């Protein structure tokens, strides 16, 4: 069986392992590739681009004509 698992958390798991709140063996299985992204509140420039992209993708999935955000929504 070929399984890929993506996990996300708001806490730093390596620190939790150090203090004994998270299992070290499980952490090392999960931590094959670790991507640390700052929260969106620290990357406010990305919010509009992300919203536009998601709107386009969902319009395509649900077969709706291409939608746009209103000026109020973009503000």
PQR file with spaces between the fields and no chain letter, atoms N, CA, C, O and H, PARSE charges and radii, in Angstrom:
ATOM       1  N    UNK     1       0.841   -1.155    0.000 -0.4000 1.5000
ATOM       2  CA   UNK     1       0.000    0.000    0.000 -0.0000 2.0000
ATOM       3  C    UNK     1       0.897    1.232    0.000  0.5500 1.7000
ATOM       4  O    UNK     1       1.845    1.327    0.780 -0.5500 1.4000
ATOM       5  N    UNK     2       0.587    2.162   -0.875 -0.4000 1.5000
ATOM       6  CA   UNK     2       1.322    3.414   -0.956 -0.0000 2.0000
ATOM       7  C    UNK     2       0.442    4.512   -0.376  0.5500 1.7000
ATOM       8  O    UNK     2      -0.613    4.827   -0.927 -0.5500 1.4000
ATOM       9  H    UNK     2      -0.183    2.085   -1.508  0.4000 1.0000
ATOM      10  N    UNK     3       0.872    5.084    0.722 -0.4000 1.5000
ATOM      11  CA   UNK     3       0.066    6.081    1.416 -0.0000 2.0000
ATOM      12  C    UNK     3       0.864    7.365    1.575  0.5500 1.7000
ATOM      13  O    UNK     3       2.041    7.345    1.937 -0.5500 1.4000
ATOM      14  H    UNK     3       1.729    4.829    1.170  0.4000 1.0000
ATOM      15  N    UNK     4       0.206    8.475    1.297 -0.4000 1.5000
ATOM      16  CA   UNK     4       0.805    9.785    1.543 -0.0000 2.0000
ATOM      17  C    UNK     4      -0.101   10.506    2.520  0.5500 1.7000
ATOM      18  O    UNK     4      -1.319   10.534    2.347 -0.5500 1.4000
ATOM      19  H    UNK     4      -0.750    8.491    1.003  0.4000 1.0000
ATOM      20  N    UNK     5       0.491   11.081    3.535 -0.4000 1.5000
ATOM      21  CA   UNK     5      -0.271   11.744    4.576 -0.0000 2.0000
ATOM      22  C    UNK     5       0.208   13.175    4.714  0.5500 1.7000
ATOM      23  O    UNK     5       1.406   13.435    4.821 -0.5500 1.4000
ATOM      24  H    UNK     5       1.480   11.057    3.676  0.4000 1.0000
ATOM      25  N    UNK     6      -0.730   14.092    4.711 -0.4000 1.5000
ATOM      26  CA   UNK     6      -0.405   15.499    4.940 -0.0000 2.0000
ATOM      27  C    UNK     6      -1.060   15.884    6.253  0.5500 1.7000
ATOM      28  O    UNK     6      -2.262   15.695    6.439 -0.5500 1.4000
ATOM      29  H    UNK     6      -1.704   13.881    4.624  0.4000 1.0000
ATOM      30  N    UNK     7      -0.265   16.424    7.156 -0.4000 1.5000
ATOM      31  CA   UNK     7      -0.794   16.824    8.459 -0.0000 2.0000
ATOM      32  C    UNK     7      -0.419   18.277    8.715  0.5500 1.7000
ATOM      33  O    UNK     7       0.639   18.746    8.295 -0.5500 1.4000
ATOM      34  H    UNK     7       0.711   16.578    7.005  0.4000 1.0000
ATOM      35  N    UNK     8      -1.297   18.971    9.406 -0.4000 1.5000
ATOM      36  CA   UNK     8      -1.039   20.369    9.737 -0.0000 2.0000
ATOM      37  C    UNK     8      -1.360   20.591   11.210  0.5500 1.7000
ATOM      38  O    UNK     8      -2.251   19.952   11.770 -0.5500 1.4000
ATOM      39  H    UNK     8      -2.156   18.590    9.748  0.4000 1.0000
ATOM      40  N    UNK     9      -0.634   21.488   11.812 -0.4000 1.5000
ATOM      41  CA   UNK     9      -0.868   21.809   13.208 -0.0000 2.0000
ATOM      42  C    UNK     9      -0.473   23.251   13.477  0.5500 1.7000
ATOM      43  O    UNK     9       0.293   23.849   12.722 -0.5500 1.4000
ATOM      44  H    UNK     9       0.090   22.006   11.357  0.4000 1.0000
ATOM      45  N    UNK    10      -0.998   23.794   14.548 -0.4000 1.5000
ATOM      46  CA   UNK    10      -0.658   25.155   14.933 -0.0000 2.0000
ATOM      47  C    UNK    10       0.482   25.182   15.944  0.5500 1.7000
ATOM      48  O    UNK    10       0.980   26.249   16.305 -0.5500 1.4000
ATOM      49  H    UNK    10      -1.620   23.307   15.161  0.4000 1.0000
ATOM      50  N    UNK    11       0.885   24.016   16.389 -0.4000 1.5000
ATOM      51  CA   UNK    11       1.967   23.953   17.385 -0.0000 2.0000
ATOM      52  C    UNK    11       3.209   23.372   16.729  0.5500 1.7000
ATOM      53  O    UNK    11       3.122   22.726   15.685 -0.5500 1.4000
ATOM      54  H    UNK    11       0.481   23.150   16.096  0.4000 1.0000
ATOM      55  N    UNK    12       4.342   23.597   17.329 -0.4000 1.5000
ATOM      56  CA   UNK    12       5.598   23.061   16.815 -0.0000 2.0000
ATOM      57  C    UNK    12       5.793   21.663   17.402  0.5500 1.7000
ATOM      58  O    UNK    12       6.088   21.511   18.587 -0.5500 1.4000
ATOM      59  H    UNK    12       4.413   24.122   18.177  0.4000 1.0000
ATOM      60  N    UNK    13       5.627   20.659   16.566 -0.4000 1.5000
ATOM      61  CA   UNK    13       5.674   19.285   17.059 -0.0000 2.0000
ATOM      62  C    UNK    13       7.032   18.902   17.616  0.5500 1.7000
ATOM      63  O    UNK    13       7.107   18.146   18.585 -0.5500 1.4000
ATOM      64  H    UNK    13       5.387   20.782   15.603  0.4000 1.0000
ATOM      65  N    UNK    14       8.107   19.406   17.025 -0.4000 1.5000
ATOM      66  CA   UNK    14       9.434   19.047   17.530 -0.0000 2.0000
ATOM      67  C    UNK    14       9.601   19.512   18.977  0.5500 1.7000
ATOM      68  O    UNK    14      10.232   18.826   19.781 -0.5500 1.4000
ATOM      69  H    UNK    14       8.046   20.020   16.239  0.4000 1.0000
ATOM      70  N    UNK    15       9.042   20.670   19.308 -0.4000 1.5000
ATOM      71  CA   UNK    15       9.093   21.151   20.697 -0.0000 2.0000
ATOM      72  C    UNK    15       8.231   20.272   21.600  0.5500 1.7000
ATOM      73  O    UNK    15       8.588   20.012   22.749 -0.5500 1.4000
ATOM      74  H    UNK    15       8.529   21.228   18.655  0.4000 1.0000
ATOM      75  N    UNK    16       7.103   19.821   21.076 -0.4000 1.5000
ATOM      76  CA   UNK    16       6.232   18.948   21.861 -0.0000 2.0000
ATOM      77  C    UNK    16       6.889   17.600   22.127  0.5500 1.7000
ATOM      78  O    UNK    16       6.682   17.002   23.183 -0.5500 1.4000
ATOM      79  H    UNK    16       6.813   20.033   20.143  0.4000 1.0000
ATOM      80  N    UNK    17       7.675   17.126   21.176 -0.4000 1.5000
ATOM      81  CA   UNK    17       8.434   15.894   21.387 -0.0000 2.0000
ATOM      82  C    UNK    17       9.450   16.103   22.497  0.5500 1.7000
ATOM      83  O    UNK    17       9.606   15.247   23.368 -0.5500 1.4000
ATOM      84  H    UNK    17       7.842   17.612   20.319  0.4000 1.0000
ATOM      85  N    UNK    18      10.143   17.238   22.473 -0.4000 1.5000
ATOM      86  CA   UNK    18      11.177   17.528   23.471 -0.0000 2.0000
ATOM      87  C    UNK    18      10.633   17.536   24.894  0.5500 1.7000
ATOM      88  O    UNK    18      11.315   17.108   25.825 -0.5500 1.4000
ATOM      89  H    UNK    18      10.016   17.934   21.766  0.4000 1.0000
ATOM      90  N    UNK    19       9.411   18.022   25.064 -0.4000 1.5000
ATOM      91  CA   UNK    19       8.842   18.078   26.424 -0.0000 2.0000
ATOM      92  C    UNK    19       7.989   16.857   26.748  0.5500 1.7000
ATOM      93  O    UNK    19       7.409   16.774   27.831 -0.5500 1.4000
ATOM      94  H    UNK    19       8.857   18.370   24.308  0.4000 1.0000
ATOM      95  N    UNK    20       7.910   15.908   25.816 -0.4000 1.5000
ATOM      96  CA   UNK    20       7.214   14.659   26.083 -0.0000 2.0000
ATOM      97  C    UNK    20       5.710   14.683   25.854  0.5500 1.7000
ATOM      98  O    UNK    20       4.999   13.812   26.355 -0.5500 1.4000
ATOM      99  H    UNK    20       8.382   15.975   24.937  0.4000 1.0000
ATOM     100  N    UNK    21       5.212   15.663   25.106 -0.4000 1.5000
ATOM     101  CA   UNK    21       3.776   15.749   24.844 -0.0000 2.0000
ATOM     102  C    UNK    21       3.376   15.128   23.509  0.5500 1.7000
ATOM     103  O    UNK    21       2.186   15.023   23.211 -0.5500 1.4000
ATOM     104  H    UNK    21       5.789   16.370   24.698  0.4000 1.0000
ATOM     105  N    UNK    22       4.346   14.719   22.708 -0.4000 1.5000
ATOM     106  CA   UNK    22       4.062   14.081   21.422 -0.0000 2.0000
ATOM     107  C    UNK    22       5.063   12.952   21.230  0.5500 1.7000
ATOM     108  O    UNK    22       6.239   13.097   21.561 -0.5500 1.4000
ATOM     109  H    UNK    22       5.312   14.804   22.950  0.4000 1.0000
ATOM     110  N    UNK    23       4.602   11.840   20.700 -0.4000 1.5000
ATOM     111  CA   UNK    23       5.462   10.669   20.539 -0.0000 2.0000
ATOM     112  C    UNK    23       6.562   10.918   19.515  0.5500 1.7000
ATOM     113  O    UNK    23       6.295   11.345   18.392 -0.5500 1.4000
ATOM     114  H    UNK    23       3.646   11.722   20.431  0.4000 1.0000
ATOM     115  N    UNK    24       7.780   10.651   19.908 -0.4000 1.5000
ATOM     116  CA   UNK    24       8.944   10.875   19.044 -0.0000 2.0000
ATOM     117  C    UNK    24       8.887    9.986   17.803  0.5500 1.7000
ATOM     118  O    UNK    24       9.203   10.446   16.706 -0.5500 1.4000
ATOM     119  H    UNK    24       7.997   10.304   20.821  0.4000 1.0000
ATOM     120  N    UNK    25       8.495    8.733   17.953 -0.4000 1.5000
ATOM     121  CA   UNK    25       8.464    7.829   16.805 -0.0000 2.0000
ATOM     122  C    UNK    25       7.429    8.281   15.779  0.5500 1.7000
ATOM     123  O    UNK    25       7.668    8.179   14.576 -0.5500 1.4000
ATOM     124  H    UNK    25       8.238    8.359   18.844  0.4000 1.0000
ATOM     125  N    UNK    26       6.298    8.771   16.234 -0.4000 1.5000
ATOM     126  CA   UNK    26       5.279    9.259   15.318 -0.0000 2.0000
ATOM     127  C    UNK    26       5.737   10.547   14.633  0.5500 1.7000
ATOM     128  O    UNK    26       5.507   10.735   13.438 -0.5500 1.4000
ATOM     129  H    UNK    26       6.104    8.854   17.212  0.4000 1.0000
ATOM     130  N    UNK    27       6.380   11.422   15.386 -0.4000 1.5000
ATOM     131  CA   UNK    27       6.890   12.662   14.805 -0.0000 2.0000
ATOM     132  C    UNK    27       7.883   12.363   13.682  0.5500 1.7000
ATOM     133  O    UNK    27       7.812   12.984   12.622 -0.5500 1.4000
ATOM     134  H    UNK    27       6.566   11.269   16.357  0.4000 1.0000
ATOM     135  N    UNK    28       8.798   11.432   13.892 -0.4000 1.5000
ATOM     136  CA   UNK    28       9.820   11.148   12.882 -0.0000 2.0000
ATOM     137  C    UNK    28       9.222   10.506   11.634  0.5500 1.7000
ATOM     138  O    UNK    28       9.786   10.629   10.547 -0.5500 1.4000
ATOM     139  H    UNK    28       8.856   10.927   14.753  0.4000 1.0000
ATOM     140  N    UNK    29       8.089    9.823   11.777 -0.4000 1.5000
ATOM     141  CA   UNK    29       7.410    9.286   10.587 -0.0000 2.0000
ATOM     142  C    UNK    29       6.698   10.393    9.823  0.5500 1.7000
ATOM     143  O    UNK    29       6.630   10.368    8.595 -0.5500 1.4000
ATOM     144  H    UNK    29       7.630    9.723   12.661  0.4000 1.0000
ATOM     145  N    UNK    30       6.166   11.367   10.564 -0.4000 1.5000
ATOM     146  CA   UNK    30       5.455   12.475    9.923 -0.0000 2.0000
ATOM     147  C    UNK    30       6.396   13.514    9.335  0.5500 1.7000
ATOM     148  O    UNK    30       6.066   14.153    8.336 -0.5500 1.4000
ATOM     149  H    UNK    30       6.222   11.387   11.562  0.4000 1.0000
ATOM     150  N    UNK    31       7.544   13.686    9.931 -0.4000 1.5000
ATOM     151  CA   UNK    31       8.433   14.799    9.593 -0.0000 2.0000
ATOM     152  C    UNK    31       9.402   14.481    8.462  0.5500 1.7000
ATOM     153  O    UNK    31      10.561   14.893    8.505 -0.5500 1.4000
ATOM     154  H    UNK    31       7.812   13.167   10.743  0.4000 1.0000
ATOM     155  N    UNK    32       8.939   13.753    7.452 -0.4000 1.5000
ATOM     156  CA   UNK    32       9.787   13.454    6.304 -0.0000 2.0000
ATOM     157  C    UNK    32      10.078   14.735    5.533  0.5500 1.7000
ATOM     158  O    UNK    32      11.224   15.021    5.187 -0.5500 1.4000
ATOM     159  H    UNK    32       7.997   13.419    7.417  0.4000 1.0000
ATOM     160  N    UNK    33       9.031   15.497    5.272 -0.4000 1.5000
ATOM     161  CA   UNK    33       9.164   16.810    4.638 -0.0000 2.0000
ATOM     162  C    UNK    33       8.381   17.784    5.515  0.5500 1.7000
ATOM     163  O    UNK    33       7.171   17.637    5.688 -0.5500 1.4000
ATOM     164  H    UNK    33       8.100   15.265    5.553  0.4000 1.0000
ATOM     165  N    UNK    34       9.064   18.763    6.057 -0.4000 1.5000
ATOM     166  CA   UNK    34       8.416   19.734    6.936 -0.0000 2.0000
ATOM     167  C    UNK    34       8.375   21.085    6.232  0.5500 1.7000
ATOM     168  O    UNK    34       9.410   21.644    5.870 -0.5500 1.4000
ATOM     169  H    UNK    34      10.047   18.882    5.916  0.4000 1.0000
ATOM     170  N    UNK    35       7.176   21.594    6.047 -0.4000 1.5000
ATOM     171  CA   UNK    35       6.990   22.919    5.457 -0.0000 2.0000
ATOM     172  C    UNK    35       6.447   23.829    6.545  0.5500 1.7000
ATOM     173  O    UNK    35       5.396   23.556    7.126 -0.5500 1.4000
ATOM     174  H    UNK    35       6.335   21.141    6.341  0.4000 1.0000
ATOM     175  N    UNK    36       7.149   24.886    6.813 -0.4000 1.5000
ATOM     176  CA   UNK    36       6.669   25.842    7.802 -0.0000 2.0000
ATOM     177  C    UNK    36       6.225   27.100    7.077  0.5500 1.7000
ATOM     178  O    UNK    36       7.032   27.809    6.476 -0.5500 1.4000
ATOM     179  H    UNK    36       8.003   25.107    6.342  0.4000 1.0000
ATOM     180  N    UNK    37       4.941   27.362    7.143 -0.4000 1.5000
ATOM     181  CA   UNK    37       4.368   28.535    6.497 -0.0000 2.0000
ATOM     182  C    UNK    37       3.843   29.472    7.568  0.5500 1.7000
ATOM     183  O    UNK    37       3.188   29.033    8.513 -0.5500 1.4000
ATOM     184  H    UNK    37       4.285   26.786    7.632  0.4000 1.0000
ATOM     185  N    UNK    38       4.123   30.744    7.432 -0.4000 1.5000
ATOM     186  CA   UNK    38       3.544   31.686    8.392 -0.0000 2.0000
ATOM     187  C    UNK    38       2.031   31.756    8.186  0.5500 1.7000
ATOM     188  O    UNK    38       1.555   31.537    7.072 -0.5500 1.4000
ATOM     189  H    UNK    38       4.655   31.101    6.664  0.4000 1.0000
ATOM     190  N    UNK    39       1.275   32.055    9.229 -0.4000 1.5000
ATOM     191  CA   UNK    39      -0.183   32.145    9.074 -0.0000 2.0000
ATOM     192  C    UNK    39      -0.565   33.274    8.122  0.5500 1.7000
ATOM     193  O    UNK    39       0.197   34.217    7.914 -0.5500 1.4000
ATOM     194  H    UNK    39       1.662   32.233   10.134  0.4000 1.0000
ATOM     195  N    UNK    40      -1.766   33.156    7.549 -0.4000 1.5000
ATOM     196  CA   UNK    40      -2.233   34.174    6.595 -0.0000 2.0000
ATOM     197  C    UNK    40      -2.280   35.562    7.215  0.5500 1.7000
ATOM     198  O    UNK    40      -2.103   36.555    6.510 -0.5500 1.4000
ATOM     199  H    UNK    40      -2.385   32.389    7.718  0.4000 1.0000
ATOM     200  N    UNK    41      -2.515   35.650    8.520 -0.4000 1.5000
ATOM     201  CA   UNK    41      -2.560   36.976    9.150 -0.0000 2.0000
ATOM     202  C    UNK    41      -1.210   37.676    9.038  0.5500 1.7000
ATOM     203  O    UNK    41      -1.138   38.900    9.147 -0.5500 1.4000
ATOM     204  H    UNK    41      -2.659   34.843    9.092  0.4000 1.0000
ATOM     205  N    UNK    42      -0.148   36.916    8.822 -0.4000 1.5000
ATOM     206  CA   UNK    42       1.181   37.502    8.625 -0.0000 2.0000
ATOM     207  C    UNK    42       1.531   37.642    7.149  0.5500 1.7000
ATOM     208  O    UNK    42       2.578   38.193    6.809 -0.5500 1.4000
ATOM     209  H    UNK    42      -0.207   35.922    8.733  0.4000 1.0000
ATOM     210  N    UNK    43       0.665   37.149    6.273 -0.4000 1.5000
ATOM     211  CA   UNK    43       0.886   37.232    4.827 -0.0000 2.0000
ATOM     212  C    UNK    43      -0.350   37.816    4.156  0.5500 1.7000
ATOM     213  O    UNK    43      -0.870   37.234    3.204 -0.5500 1.4000
ATOM     214  H    UNK    43      -0.185   36.702    6.549  0.4000 1.0000
ATOM     215  N    UNK    44      -0.817   38.942    4.635 -0.4000 1.5000
ATOM     216  CA   UNK    44      -2.075   39.498    4.140 -0.0000 2.0000
ATOM     217  C    UNK    44      -2.044   39.788    2.637  0.5500 1.7000
ATOM     218  O    UNK    44      -3.097   39.846    2.002 -0.5500 1.4000
ATOM     219  H    UNK    44      -0.395   39.415    5.408  0.4000 1.0000
ATOM     220  N    UNK    45      -0.872   39.969    2.070 -0.4000 1.5000
ATOM     221  CA   UNK    45      -0.757   40.191    0.621 -0.0000 2.0000
ATOM     222  C    UNK    45      -1.244   38.973   -0.177  0.5500 1.7000
ATOM     223  O    UNK    45      -1.648   39.112   -1.332 -0.5500 1.4000
ATOM     224  H    UNK    45      -0.016   39.922    2.586  0.4000 1.0000
ATOM     225  N    UNK    46      -1.209   37.796    0.425 -0.4000 1.5000
ATOM     226  CA   UNK    46      -1.569   36.562   -0.285 -0.0000 2.0000
ATOM     227  C    UNK    46      -3.069   36.266   -0.247  0.5500 1.7000
ATOM     228  O    UNK    46      -3.546   35.429   -1.014 -0.5500 1.4000
ATOM     229  H    UNK    46      -0.881   37.683    1.363  0.4000 1.0000
ATOM     230  N    UNK    47      -3.811   36.928    0.621 -0.4000 1.5000
ATOM     231  CA   UNK    47      -5.219   36.573    0.819 -0.0000 2.0000
ATOM     232  C    UNK    47      -6.039   36.784   -0.445  0.5500 1.7000
ATOM     233  O    UNK    47      -6.821   35.909   -0.817 -0.5500 1.4000
ATOM     234  H    UNK    47      -3.424   37.608    1.243  0.4000 1.0000
ATOM     235  N    UNK    48      -5.884   37.907   -1.107 -0.4000 1.5000
ATOM     236  CA   UNK    48      -6.671   38.195   -2.306 -0.0000 2.0000
ATOM     237  C    UNK    48      -6.340   37.206   -3.430  0.5500 1.7000
ATOM     238  O    UNK    48      -7.245   36.709   -4.099 -0.5500 1.4000
ATOM     239  H    UNK    48      -5.249   38.618   -0.805  0.4000 1.0000
ATOM     240  N    UNK    49      -5.084   36.925   -3.636 -0.4000 1.5000
ATOM     241  CA   UNK    49      -4.694   35.956   -4.678 -0.0000 2.0000
ATOM     242  C    UNK    49      -5.249   34.575   -4.354  0.5500 1.7000
ATOM     243  O    UNK    49      -5.716   33.873   -5.251 -0.5500 1.4000
ATOM     244  H    UNK    49      -4.349   37.329   -3.093  0.4000 1.0000
ATOM     245  N    UNK    50      -5.204   34.183   -3.105 -0.4000 1.5000
ATOM     246  CA   UNK    50      -5.737   32.886   -2.695 -0.0000 2.0000
ATOM     247  C    UNK    50      -7.249   32.829   -2.903  0.5500 1.7000
ATOM     248  O    UNK    50      -7.765   31.832   -3.409 -0.5500 1.4000
ATOM     249  H    UNK    50      -4.825   34.753   -2.377  0.4000 1.0000
ATOM     250  N    UNK    51      -7.958   33.879   -2.521 -0.4000 1.5000
ATOM     251  CA   UNK    51      -9.411   33.918   -2.694 -0.0000 2.0000
ATOM     252  C    UNK    51      -9.785   33.832   -4.176  0.5500 1.7000
ATOM     253  O    UNK    51     -10.708   33.104   -4.539 -0.5500 1.4000
ATOM     254  H    UNK    51      -7.539   34.688   -2.109  0.4000 1.0000
ATOM     255  N    UNK    52      -9.081   34.564   -5.023 -0.4000 1.5000
ATOM     256  CA   UNK    52      -9.369   34.529   -6.469 -0.0000 2.0000
ATOM     257  C    UNK    52      -9.127   33.131   -7.042  0.5500 1.7000
ATOM     258  O    UNK    52      -9.928   32.626   -7.829 -0.5500 1.4000
ATOM     259  H    UNK    52      -8.331   35.156   -4.728  0.4000 1.0000
ATOM     260  N    UNK    53      -8.029   32.521   -6.643 -0.4000 1.5000
ATOM     261  CA   UNK    53      -7.700   31.182   -7.136 -0.0000 2.0000
ATOM     262  C    UNK    53      -8.747   30.165   -6.710  0.5500 1.7000
ATOM     263  O    UNK    53      -9.201   29.361   -7.524 -0.5500 1.4000
ATOM     264  H    UNK    53      -7.378   32.931   -6.004  0.4000 1.0000
ATOM     265  N    UNK    54      -9.131   30.194   -5.442 -0.4000 1.5000
ATOM     266  CA   UNK    54     -10.142   29.253   -4.960 -0.0000 2.0000
ATOM     267  C    UNK    54     -11.476   29.468   -5.659  0.5500 1.7000
ATOM     268  O    UNK    54     -12.160   28.501   -5.993 -0.5500 1.4000
ATOM     269  H    UNK    54      -8.762   30.847   -4.781  0.4000 1.0000
ATOM     270  N    UNK    55     -11.850   30.710   -5.882 -0.4000 1.5000
ATOM     271  CA   UNK    55     -13.103   31.011   -6.579 -0.0000 2.0000
ATOM     272  C    UNK    55     -13.084   30.449   -7.999  0.5500 1.7000
ATOM     273  O    UNK    55     -14.080   29.887   -8.454 -0.5500 1.4000
ATOM     274  H    UNK    55     -11.294   31.496   -5.611  0.4000 1.0000
ATOM     275  N    UNK    56     -11.966   30.594   -8.699 -0.4000 1.5000
ATOM     276  CA   UNK    56     -11.849   30.043  -10.050 -0.0000 2.0000
ATOM     277  C    UNK    56     -11.940   28.527  -10.032  0.5500 1.7000
ATOM     278  O    UNK    56     -12.631   27.933  -10.860 -0.5500 1.4000
ATOM     279  H    UNK    56     -11.157   31.051   -8.329  0.4000 1.0000
ATOM     280  N    UNK    57     -11.246   27.899   -9.093 -0.4000 1.5000
ATOM     281  CA   UNK    57     -11.253   26.434   -9.021 -0.0000 2.0000
ATOM     282  C    UNK    57     -12.648   25.897   -8.721  0.5500 1.7000
ATOM     283  O    UNK    57     -13.092   24.945   -9.362 -0.5500 1.4000
ATOM     284  H    UNK    57     -10.685   28.381   -8.420  0.4000 1.0000
ATOM     285  N    UNK    58     -13.341   26.492   -7.757 -0.4000 1.5000
ATOM     286  CA   UNK    58     -14.676   26.018   -7.407 -0.0000 2.0000
ATOM     287  C    UNK    58     -15.681   26.302   -8.507  0.5500 1.7000
ATOM     288  O    UNK    58     -16.613   25.520   -8.699 -0.5500 1.4000
ATOM     289  H    UNK    58     -12.980   27.266   -7.236  0.4000 1.0000
ATOM     290  N    UNK    59     -15.521   27.398   -9.235 -0.4000 1.5000
ATOM     291  CA   UNK    59     -16.392   27.670  -10.377 -0.0000 2.0000
ATOM     292  C    UNK    59     -16.242   26.576  -11.417  0.5500 1.7000
ATOM     293  O    UNK    59     -17.233   26.115  -11.984 -0.5500 1.4000
ATOM     294  H    UNK    59     -14.764   28.033   -9.079  0.4000 1.0000
ATOM     295  N    UNK    60     -15.017   26.157  -11.672 -0.4000 1.5000
ATOM     296  CA   UNK    60     -14.765   25.092  -12.647 -0.0000 2.0000
ATOM     297  C    UNK    60     -15.315   23.754  -12.163  0.5500 1.7000
ATOM     298  O    UNK    60     -15.916   23.015  -12.943 -0.5500 1.4000
ATOM     299  H    UNK    60     -14.211   26.531  -11.211  0.4000 1.0000
ATOM     300  N    UNK    61     -15.118   23.439  -10.900 -0.4000 1.5000
ATOM     301  CA   UNK    61     -15.580   22.157  -10.351 -0.0000 2.0000
ATOM     302  C    UNK    61     -17.094   22.049  -10.435  0.5500 1.7000
ATOM     303  O    UNK    61     -17.625   20.996  -10.786 -0.5500 1.4000
ATOM     304  H    UNK    61     -14.630   24.039  -10.267  0.4000 1.0000
ATOM     305  N    UNK    62     -17.789   23.128  -10.117 -0.4000 1.5000
ATOM     306  CA   UNK    62     -19.249   23.091  -10.083 -0.0000 2.0000
ATOM     307  C    UNK    62     -19.894   23.529  -11.391  0.5500 1.7000
ATOM     308  O    UNK    62     -21.117   23.649  -11.473 -0.5500 1.4000
ATOM     309  H    UNK    62     -17.358   23.984   -9.832  0.4000 1.0000
ATOM     310  N    UNK    63     -19.078   23.766  -12.410 -0.4000 1.5000
ATOM     311  CA   UNK    63     -19.602   24.079  -13.728 -0.0000 2.0000
ATOM     312  C    UNK    63     -20.357   25.395  -13.807  0.5500 1.7000
ATOM     313  O    UNK    63     -21.306   25.529  -14.579 -0.5500 1.4000
ATOM     314  H    UNK    63     -18.085   23.668  -12.343  0.4000 1.0000
ATOM     315  N    UNK    64     -19.942   26.345  -13.021 -0.4000 1.5000
ATOM     316  CA   UNK    64     -20.585   27.665  -13.030 -0.0000 2.0000
ATOM     317  C    UNK    64     -19.714   28.597  -13.872  0.5500 1.7000
ATOM     318  O    UNK    64     -18.505   28.404  -13.993 -0.5500 1.4000
ATOM     319  H    UNK    64     -19.171   26.236  -12.394  0.4000 1.0000
ATOM     320  N    UNK    65     -20.355   29.606  -14.446 -0.4000 1.5000
ATOM     321  CA   UNK    65     -19.547   30.558  -15.197 -0.0000 2.0000
ATOM     322  C    UNK    65     -18.522   31.194  -14.258  0.5500 1.7000
ATOM     323  O    UNK    65     -18.711   31.273  -13.044 -0.5500 1.4000
ATOM     324  H    UNK    65     -21.338   29.763  -14.347  0.4000 1.0000
ATOM     325  N    UNK    66     -17.453   31.632  -14.865 -0.4000 1.5000
ATOM     326  CA   UNK    66     -16.354   32.188  -14.069 -0.0000 2.0000
ATOM     327  C    UNK    66     -16.846   33.331  -13.186  0.5500 1.7000
ATOM     328  O    UNK    66     -17.441   34.295  -13.668 -0.5500 1.4000
ATOM     329  H    UNK    66     -17.299   31.567  -15.851  0.4000 1.0000
ATOM     330  N    UNK    67     -16.594   33.210  -11.916 -0.4000 1.5000
ATOM     331  CA   UNK    67     -17.056   34.190  -10.924 -0.0000 2.0000
ATOM     332  C    UNK    67     -15.936   35.143  -10.582  0.5500 1.7000
ATOM     333  O    UNK    67     -14.758   34.818  -10.724 -0.5500 1.4000
ATOM     334  H    UNK    67     -16.110   32.427  -11.525  0.4000 1.0000
ATOM     335  N    UNK    68     -16.318   36.331  -10.127 -0.4000 1.5000
ATOM     336  CA   UNK    68     -15.342   37.328   -9.679 -0.0000 2.0000
ATOM     337  C    UNK    68     -15.765   37.833   -8.312  0.5500 1.7000
ATOM     338  O    UNK    68     -16.949   37.838   -7.973 -0.5500 1.4000
ATOM     339  H    UNK    68     -17.276   36.595  -10.012  0.4000 1.0000
ATOM     340  N    UNK    69     -14.785   38.254   -7.539 -0.4000 1.5000
ATOM     341  CA   UNK    69     -15.077   38.868   -6.248 -0.0000 2.0000
ATOM     342  C    UNK    69     -15.575   40.288   -6.467  0.5500 1.7000
ATOM     343  O    UNK    69     -15.116   40.982   -7.375 -0.5500 1.4000
ATOM     344  H    UNK    69     -13.823   38.249   -7.814  0.4000 1.0000
ATOM     345  N    UNK    70     -16.505   40.712   -5.643 -0.4000 1.5000
ATOM     346  CA   UNK    70     -16.980   42.092   -5.734 -0.0000 2.0000
ATOM     347  C    UNK    70     -15.887   43.023   -5.211  0.5500 1.7000
ATOM     348  O    UNK    70     -14.961   42.586   -4.527 -0.5500 1.4000
ATOM     349  H    UNK    70     -16.879   40.149   -4.906  0.4000 1.0000
ATOM     350  N    UNK    71     -16.004   44.294   -5.536 -0.4000 1.5000
ATOM     351  CA   UNK    71     -15.037   45.263   -5.043 -0.0000 2.0000
ATOM     352  C    UNK    71     -15.057   45.313   -3.524  0.5500 1.7000
ATOM     353  O    UNK    71     -14.014   45.474   -2.890 -0.5500 1.4000
ATOM     354  H    UNK    71     -16.756   44.649   -6.091  0.4000 1.0000
ATOM     355  N    UNK    72     -16.236   45.175   -2.943 -0.4000 1.5000
ATOM     356  CA   UNK    72     -16.346   45.180   -1.475 -0.0000 2.0000
ATOM     357  C    UNK    72     -15.614   43.981   -0.868  0.5500 1.7000
ATOM     358  O    UNK    72     -14.927   44.104    0.146 -0.5500 1.4000
ATOM     359  H    UNK    72     -17.083   45.045   -3.458  0.4000 1.0000
ATOM     360  N    UNK    73     -15.774   42.828   -1.503 -0.4000 1.5000
ATOM     361  CA   UNK    73     -15.095   41.621   -1.007 -0.0000 2.0000
ATOM     362  C    UNK    73     -13.573   41.772   -1.116  0.5500 1.7000
ATOM     363  O    UNK    73     -12.837   41.374   -0.213 -0.5500 1.4000
ATOM     364  H    UNK    73     -16.331   42.728   -2.327  0.4000 1.0000
ATOM     365  N    UNK    74     -13.116   42.343   -2.218 -0.4000 1.5000
ATOM     366  CA   UNK    74     -11.682   42.522   -2.396 -0.0000 2.0000
ATOM     367  C    UNK    74     -11.117   43.546   -1.391  0.5500 1.7000
ATOM     368  O    UNK    74      -9.974   43.422   -0.949 -0.5500 1.4000
ATOM     369  H    UNK    74     -13.713   42.666   -2.952  0.4000 1.0000
ATOM     370  N    UNK    75     -11.911   44.531   -1.046 -0.4000 1.5000
ATOM     371  CA   UNK    75     -11.458   45.532   -0.071 -0.0000 2.0000
ATOM     372  C    UNK    75     -11.348   44.902    1.293  0.5500 1.7000
ATOM     373  O    UNK    75     -10.982   45.575    2.257 -0.5500 1.4000
ATOM     374  H    UNK    75     -12.839   44.632   -1.406  0.4000 1.0000
